[in-house]
């Protein structure tokens, strides 16, 4: 389990340890139980956003954190930079970033004021959106308030509120 905001701006690294760019978004396919990630979107040194098939992604590497330091992530590719075949974002792509700050309606008809973050899980061999986060905890996380140091004070009085993907109205007919 990882949150979308924890992965934003993290390095995208090839098999030779070179940085292709930094993650800016995910392209997903809407689904009933979850929404599979089908592309990553990253920005290179030239600042152009490129779309890269999830097939090029080996996985998400999480570095071990030391006491009072945040966990760090990187997106690891299974090919070298020379072998990459990125494309540009298409206008009909469903971008994870477009879910943020939106009012959503769950299946029960309860309006949610704002989506603050997105919950991601690995399901079998696929990385998927499994829920949206709407509580105060996700709001603090999105602002960059860490759960250590002074941030512990804020997190002590908040709880995570997650709406499962299956309870969120689809963006397109399923």
N, C-alpha and C positions, 0 to 999 in steps of 0.2 A: 504494500500500500504506500502510495506517495501522493502528494498534492501537486496540482498543476503549478501553483505559484512557487513551489520549492524547485521546480525544474527550469523556470524561465531564466533566460540569460546564462544558463550553464553551458560549458563548452561541449562542442560536438567534435569528437576525437577519432581519427582514423586508426588503422591497424599499426601504423608506424609511429604513433604518438603525436602526430601533427594535428593542430586545431583547424578544422574546416570553417568554423564560425561559432556562433552562439545561438542556442535554441530560442526561437521567438514564438512558436505556436505549434499546434498539432492539427492535422486534418483528420476528421473522423467520419465514420459511416453510421448513421442512426440505426439503432437496433432496439429490440423490445426489452431485454434484460440488461443490456449494456451497449455501449457504442464503441466498436473497435477503432483503434487508431490506425489509419492507413498510410499516413505520411507525416514526417516531421517538417517543420519550416524553420530554417535557420538563416542567419544573416552573416555573410562573410566580411572580410576586411573592406570590401567595396560598398558595404551596407545594403546591397541588393538582397531581398528576401528570396530564398530558393526553397522549392518543395522537393523532398527526397522520400522515396518509397520506404516504408517501414521495413521492407525486406533487406535494406542495407544496414539496419540497426542490429547490432549484436546484443545490446542490452543497456541498462542504466546502472552505472557503477556508483555505489555509495561508499564514500570514504568513512573510515572509522572516526568518530569524533572523540576528542579529548574533553576532559571536564571543562565546562564553561565555554566550549566552542561549538558552533553549529555544525551539523552534519553537512557535508558537501556532496553534490552529485555531478556526474558527467554522463553524456550520452556517447556510448562507444559504438563505432561503426565496425562492420565486418569486412571492409575493403579499404584500400588506400585512396588518397585524394585523387590520384590519377584515374582510378576506375569509377569514380562517381559520375552519375548521369542525372544531375538535378534538373528540374524544370521550374517554371514560374507558377505562382499560385493562379488557379482558375477562378473565375468569378462565381461559379456554383459550388466551390468547395465549402464544406461545413467546418468552420474554424472554432477550436475550443475557446479562443479569446472572445468570440461573439456571444458566448454564454454568460460571461462575466457582466455584472451590473444590470442584468435583465430581470424583469419581473417574470416569474414563471408560475404556471398553474399545475399543481399536482393532480393526479387522477381524481382525488376526492374533492377537487374544486377549491382547495384552500389557496388563496393568493399568497405568494411569498414576495416580500418587498424587494429582495436583492440577492443575486447569486454572488458570493464573495470568492469562492474557490471551487475547484473541481477535484473530485476523488478519482484516482486512477489505480487500477489493479492489474496484475498479470493473470490472465485466465488461460490456462493451458499455455500455448505459445504466443498468445496475442495480448497486447497491452490495450486496455479498455477503460473508457469512462464508465464508472459504476455508480456515481452519484454526484450531486451538487451540494456544496456546503453553504449554508445560509445563516449561521449563527455568529455570535460575537467573536468566538475563537478564530474562525476563518477570516473575519474582518481584521483582527489584529495581525494574523499571519500575513495577510495581503499587504498590510501597511509596512511589513518588515519587522514587527516587534518579535524578538526572539523569546524563547521560553526559558532563558537563563538570565542571570543578572537582574536588572530592574524589571524586565519583562515578566518574571515569575509572579510579580504582584498582580499584573493584569490577568494573567491566565488562571490564577487561583479562583477567581470569581466568575469564570466563564465556562461554558460547555460547548462541545462541538454539536452542531445540528446538521445532519446529513439527510437529504431526501434521495432515496434510491432512484437510479435511472429509470427503472420500470414504472415509477410513480410520476414521472415527469412527462408532460404532453410532448409528443414528437414534434420536431421542427418541420418535418415533411411526413406525408403518409407512409406508414410502415408497411 
